Amino acid sequence: MPVNMAYWMYRLWYFSVNVFHPFIVVILSTKRRYWNGLNVTVIVIRN
């Protein structure tokens, strides 16, 4: 693999990480909040 190719692959990876990282964080936090809400709902229904 040429050095130039490796450099561009690294640049592309770095760029995509910076772009997608906020989305991943939002998705994970939303999923966690959703699961917490679901657990609370189940507990309330059981009681």
C-alpha positions as CSV (number, residue, x, y, z in Angstrom):
1,M,0.0,0.0,0.0
2,P,1.5,3.3,-1.0
3,V,2.1,5.9,1.7
4,N,-0.2,8.4,0.0
5,M,-3.0,5.8,-0.1
6,A,-2.6,5.2,3.7
7,Y,-2.5,8.9,4.3
8,W,-5.8,9.4,2.5
9,M,-7.4,6.4,4.2
10,Y,-6.4,7.9,7.5
11,R,-7.8,11.3,6.5
12,L,-11.1,9.8,5.4
13,W,-11.3,7.7,8.6
14,Y,-10.5,10.7,10.8
15,F,-13.1,12.9,8.9
16,S,-15.8,10.2,9.2
17,V,-15.2,9.7,12.9
18,N,-15.5,13.5,13.5
19,V,-18.7,13.6,11.4
20,F,-20.4,10.6,12.8
21,H,-19.3,10.7,16.4
22,P,-22.0,13.2,17.5
23,F,-24.6,11.1,15.8
24,I,-23.4,8.0,17.6
25,V,-23.4,9.8,20.9
26,V,-26.9,11.1,20.3
27,I,-28.2,7.7,19.3
28,L,-26.6,5.9,22.2
29,S,-27.9,8.4,24.8
30,T,-31.4,8.4,23.2
31,K,-31.4,4.6,23.3
32,R,-30.3,4.6,26.9
33,R,-33.0,7.2,27.8
34,Y,-35.6,5.1,25.9
35,W,-34.6,1.9,27.8
36,N,-34.7,3.8,31.1
37,G,-38.2,5.1,30.3
38,L,-39.3,1.6,29.3
39,N,-38.0,0.1,32.5
40,V,-39.8,2.8,34.6
41,T,-43.0,2.1,32.6
42,V,-42.7,-1.7,33.3
43,I,-42.1,-1.1,37.0
44,V,-45.1,1.3,37.2
45,I,-47.4,-1.2,35.4
46,R,-46.3,-4.1,37.7
47,N,-47.0,-2.0,40.8
